[in-house]
Amino acid sequence: MMLFRYAFGLVALSGCGLISSNAVTYDLDLPAQRFSVDASGWQLSESAASSYLSKSCVDTPILCATAAASACPMNCTGTCDAIANTCDLGLEIAVHQTIDLVSQKPELKNVDAATSILQVTVDSVTYEVTANTLDYDTPALAVYVAASSVMGPDDPAAHQIGTIPLIAKGTTRTTVEMQFTQGGQDQLTATLSNFKNPFNVIVGGALMLSAGDPIPHGKLDANVTIRAHASP
């Protein structure tokens, strides 16, 4: 899959869940999780992509789905543009980072979930774009949490918690709050509450190319940091 590195930061917004402990307050802040989007990961050929994007699909719309592999060997989808009647190419962005709270917060090893209860508060989620040489706007990206066995945004077991708006080509950003989806903060709180189970943060989206578009070049680096705490 195309590499996309993002680091999300959680800062305190209200959201409560249960974890057990006899202690006072636990710091659940995590180190920045780094993600990258590298256009070279799509392995696009300029000539092959140009030929595909100019292909007419007026009589056979399903042609684009099967022909996409000729322009992009992996992580791409093909659709027929209903207006231009030529093939569009969707370049998939899908990456995950695994978070193991017990490994990163060793003090949680001593918490006995069966005998004591703590409330988990998610303070907020933020992201930062530290470098960006992509010559295309990065499309809006959905952020998910899921069990560590789930690695793709299309898996029904991946739960969307927020959205990162479009990032203009060549621009960086410093510490911006992620926009939670409805119920997203509660979902994240519930995930953190099961602190002994590693989980994945997944970022997903698609960059769309149409007839006449050049292939993308460059790379985007970003961070996501999770900040939260647990207390009686």
C-alpha positions, 0 to 999 in steps of 0.5 A: 500500500501507499505509505502515508504517515500521519501523527495524530494528537489527542488533547482533552475533550470530554469522553469517558470510558472504564478501565481498572486501577487502584491508582490515582491518575494515569497519563495516557499521552502517547509519542507522536505516531509518524505517517508518510504519503510517498507518491512513488509508492503507487509505482505509476508510469507516466505513459501508462497512466496517460493512456489509461486516463484517456481511454473511452468508457462510453460503451463499456463503463466496467472497462475502467475497473479492469484496466486500472492495473495497466496504469497502477500495479497496486492500491488503485481503483478505476471508474468511468467518469460519467461526464467525460466518459473516460477512465478515472484513476483512484490512488488509494491512501491506506496506512496503519500504526499499531499502538500498545498502551501497556508497552508504552506505559509500563505502569499500566501493567499493574492495573487490575481491570477486575478490581478497580475502575478508572474513567478515561478522558480523551483530551483531543486529537491533533495532527501536524504536517511536518514536510510536504513536497507533494505536487497535488492536494492531499484529499480529505482523510478519514481516521479510524481505530480498530483491533490490531488485526485490522489494517485497512480502512475498508474493513467493517471492523474499522471504526471512523473517529475523525476527519483530516481536511484537504491539505493543499499541495506543498503546505505544512501545518502545525498542531491542528485539532482533528475533527471528530465524527459523530460518536468518534470521540466515544469510540476512541475512548472505548478503545483506550479503555481496553488498554491491555489490547493493542489497537491500530490507528488507520488513515484512509482516503483516495487521490483521484486522477482524471483525463489530462492530469499528470501523475503525482510526485513528492512526499508528505510527512506528518505526525499524530499524537494521542493525549488522554488520561485516566482517573478514578 
